[in-house]
Amino acid sequence: HVRRIRPNLKIGTVCILLAGRHAGKRVVLVGILPSGLLLVTGPFAFNSCPLRRIPQRYVIGTSTRISLGNFKLPKHFNDDYFKKNKKCVKRTVKRKEGDDIFATKKEKYVPSEQRKTDQKTVDEAVIKAIGARPDKKVLRGYLKAAFGLRSSQYP
């Protein structure tokens, strides 16, 4: 199956996320995964959006581009790297007689050390590319600001 990416979504394009936890944030397109999903990052220091994979229909590509130079994504960035553990919490908890049936243990997601180091290496390359531009202060403010529309505005 050949994955086709929209022509305006090139690596280094600043995109706007339309759905999910980080909806309305501006992010930088860092790579395209073999499954056709886009790999984006905030950078995390600017708008606290981590490395995420996003379908291209949930993204608006802007005309702003950042030249990442000779930056290459590490080989271990694939779809298996970003998959979540699908174990259901309720079924894994063994209850004894007399225990409260509504007491469930929620495991909070904590990123691994591998994820943290990968986030830092990718963000360093993006921040370095932003710092090389003459309009770096404006671009930093642009990435930190959220996107929103009012009732009579169109994207």
N, C-alpha and C positions, 0 to 999 in steps of 0.2 A: 504494500500500500504506500503510495507516494504521498508524503505530507507536503501540502502547499501552504506557505506562509504569505500573508498579505505583503504586497511590495513595499509598503511604507514601514514595515517592521524589520528594520535592519539592526544588527548588533550595535549598541551605543545609542539607540533612540530612547528619548525620554517618553514614557508612557504614563497614562492615567488609568488606575485600577477602577473598575466599575462595580465590582461585587466582592463580598467577603469581608473579613475583619478589617482589612486595610483599604476599604473602598474610599475613593476620593484622593488617595495619596499618589504623588508623582514618583515614579520609579525608573530605574535605568535597565534597559534590556541588555542582559549580559551574555545570553546564549540561547540556543534552540536545541531542545532535547530530541532524541530519535523518535519519540512518540508524537512529536508535533507540538508539545507544550513549550511555552516560553519560560525561560529562567530569568527572573528579575530580582533586583536588590534595591534597597532604599537610596543610598547607603544607610546602614543601620544607625550611624551617628547622626544623620540628618533628620530622618523621619521615623526611626525605629521600625522599619519594614525589613525583615530578614530576607535571606535567599528563599525564594518561593518559586514554584512552578505554577503557571497560570495558563488556562486555555486562551487562545487569541481572541475569542469572541468577547471576553471580559476585559478587554483592553482597548483604549483609544491611543493610537500612535500620534504623537505631536510632531511638529516640524523641527524641534530642537534635537540636535545630535551631539554626542560626545565622542570624540575620537579616542578609542581605547588603545590605539597603537598596536603593538605586537602582543597584546595580552591573549593568552590561550587558557581556556577552561581546563582544569585538571580532568584526567581521564575517568576518575571514579564518580563524576557527576552524571548519573543516569537516573532512570525512573525508580529503580530499587533503592537508591540512596535516599530519596525523599518520601518513600512510602511510610505510612504510620502503622503502628501495631494495632491490629483489628480485634484484639481480645476484648470481650465484653466483661466489664467489671463485675456485674451482678452475678454472672454464672460462675466466676472463678472463686467467689467468696463462699467458703463452707460455713454453714450455720449449725449451731447446736441447739438442742431443745431449750426453749426459754429465751433465746436471743431475740432482740428487736428485729423484725423483718424489714423495717424501713431504714435501718442503719447500714449504709453502704460506704465503703472506703473509696473515695475518689482519688485516683493517682494523678497528681499534677504533672504536666509535661515539663521536663527539664532537658534542654539541649545537651547533647554529648560534647565531650571535649573536641572530638573530630569536627563536629558542626561549628563550634566556636572558632577554631583555627581556620577552617575554610571560609567562614564569614569574614574574618579579619583579612585574609589574603585577597579575597575578591574586592572587599571594600577599599583596601589600600590602593589597588590598581585604579578603581573608579575615582577615588578622591584625588589621586595623583593626576589623572587625566583632567579632572575639573579644575585643579589648581594651575594647570598649564594654560588655561584659556584666559584671554584678556578680560572677559566679563565674569570672572569667577564668583565675585560677591553677589551679583545679580542671580546667577545660576544656583548658588547655594540657597538663597532666599526662595527661589522658584521651586526647588525640590522640597523645601521645608513646608511650603504653603499647601493647604488642602484645596482641592478642586470642588466647586459646587456651582449649581445652576439655580436661578430663581424661576418664577412661574412663566415669564415671557421670554426667557433666553433659550437658545438652541445651541447644542455643542458645535 
